């Protein structure tokens, strides 16, 4: 009984993590502005990798493997948002036109063509 529960939890976490990662890739292609793209990538990567690694932690055969995976989760949980923030600060610093957003009818013009 416990093996089935472990299998179901592992599968659920892995599938939800992969769905989140696929959604973040779609967000990368959908958004036009670089900071919006970066936000979709950073949040999707952090949450998707977290769910995938949690699924692997549940299915770990040994406590040492589970602890290593939890350490990786902790490192990624701190490192990914910090690196995304540094990239956003760099974009704001080097791009003088970062406050100029595309016009409101930008998507409607593309759809009409």
Backbone torsions as a table, in degrees:
resi	resn	phi	psi	omega
1	UNK	NA	-40.7	-178.9
2	UNK	-68.1	-33.2	178.4
3	UNK	-65.7	-38.6	177.4
4	UNK	-66.0	-40.4	178.0
5	UNK	-64.3	-42.2	177.7
6	UNK	-62.5	-42.9	179.5
7	UNK	-63.8	-43.3	-179.1
8	UNK	-66.1	-43.8	178.3
9	UNK	-64.3	-43.0	178.6
10	UNK	-61.3	-46.9	179.9
11	UNK	-63.4	-41.8	179.1
12	UNK	-62.5	-45.0	179.2
13	UNK	-66.6	-41.8	-179.7
14	UNK	-66.0	-43.3	-180.0
15	UNK	-66.9	-42.6	178.9
16	UNK	-66.4	-37.0	176.5
17	UNK	-63.9	-41.4	178.6
18	UNK	-68.2	-36.7	176.9
19	UNK	-64.4	-41.3	178.4
20	UNK	-65.0	-41.2	178.4
21	UNK	-64.8	-40.5	178.1
22	UNK	-66.1	-39.4	177.8
23	UNK	-63.6	-37.9	178.8
24	UNK	-69.0	-32.5	175.8
25	UNK	-67.1	-39.9	176.1
26	UNK	-62.9	-39.4	176.7
27	UNK	-63.1	-33.5	177.3
28	UNK	-62.7	-38.9	-179.2
29	UNK	-83.5	-23.7	-176.1
30	UNK	-80.7	-40.8	-176.1
31	UNK	-78.0	146.9	-179.5
32	UNK	-96.5	-36.0	-173.4
33	UNK	-84.3	139.9	-172.0
34	UNK	-64.0	-36.3	-179.5
35	UNK	-71.9	-32.8	174.4
36	UNK	-66.7	-40.7	177.2
37	UNK	-62.8	-42.7	-178.9
38	UNK	-65.5	-38.2	179.2
39	UNK	-64.9	-43.6	178.8
40	UNK	-63.1	-41.2	-179.6
41	UNK	-68.3	-42.7	-176.2
42	UNK	-68.4	-47.1	-178.4
43	UNK	-69.3	-40.6	179.0
44	UNK	-65.7	-42.2	178.5
45	UNK	-64.1	-46.1	-177.2
46	UNK	-62.1	-49.0	-177.3
47	UNK	-73.1	-39.7	-180.0
48	UNK	-65.8	-44.3	178.2
49	UNK	-67.5	-36.0	177.4
50	UNK	-60.2	-47.5	-179.7
51	UNK	-65.6	-41.6	179.0
52	UNK	-63.2	-43.8	-179.8
53	UNK	-70.9	-31.5	174.2
54	UNK	-65.3	-38.9	175.6
55	UNK	-62.8	-40.6	177.5
56	UNK	-69.2	-33.4	178.1
57	UNK	-65.6	-40.1	179.1
58	UNK	-64.3	-37.1	-177.9
59	UNK	-89.8	6.8	-178.5
60	UNK	-65.2	135.2	-177.3
61	UNK	-77.6	-17.8	-172.7
62	UNK	-133.9	151.3	179.6
63	UNK	-67.5	-30.5	180.0
64	UNK	-69.6	-37.8	176.3
65	UNK	-65.7	-41.6	178.5
66	UNK	-63.7	-40.0	178.1
67	UNK	-66.2	-38.5	176.7
68	UNK	-63.4	-42.3	178.1
69	UNK	-65.5	-37.1	176.4
70	UNK	-66.1	-35.4	175.0
71	UNK	-66.2	-39.4	176.9
72	UNK	-64.3	-41.9	177.6
73	UNK	-60.1	-45.0	-179.8
74	UNK	-62.1	-44.7	179.5
75	UNK	-62.2	-46.7	-179.5
76	UNK	-67.0	-33.2	179.9
77	UNK	-64.1	-32.0	177.8
78	UNK	-90.1	-38.4	-171.7
79	UNK	-76.3	-38.1	-175.5
80	UNK	-65.6	-48.4	177.5
81	UNK	-65.3	-33.9	179.6
82	UNK	-66.9	-44.4	179.3
83	UNK	-66.3	-37.0	176.9
84	UNK	-65.0	-39.0	177.9
85	UNK	-64.7	-40.4	178.5
86	UNK	-65.1	-38.6	177.4
87	UNK	-65.8	-40.3	178.3
88	UNK	-65.0	-41.3	177.5
89	UNK	-63.1	-38.9	177.5
90	UNK	-63.8	-42.1	178.8
91	UNK	-62.8	-43.3	179.9
92	UNK	-66.9	-35.0	-177.7
93	UNK	-73.1	-44.3	-172.9
94	UNK	-92.2	-15.1	-177.8
95	UNK	-103.4	109.3	-178.5
96	UNK	-71.8	-16.6	-177.4
97	UNK	-103.5	25.8	-174.2
98	UNK	-69.1	-21.2	-179.9
99	UNK	-85.6	-11.4	179.9
100	UNK	-82.7	112.6	178.2
101	UNK	-91.3	157.3	175.5
102	UNK	-63.2	154.5	179.4
103	UNK	-60.5	158.0	-175.7
104	UNK	-63.4	-32.7	-178.1
105	UNK	-89.1	17.5	-176.5
106	UNK	-60.5	-46.8	-178.8
107	UNK	-72.0	-33.0	-180.0
108	UNK	-69.0	-34.6	177.9
109	UNK	-67.7	-38.6	179.0
110	UNK	-67.2	-37.4	-179.5
111	UNK	-69.0	-31.3	-178.5
112	UNK	-72.6	-25.2	-176.9
113	UNK	-79.9	NA	NA
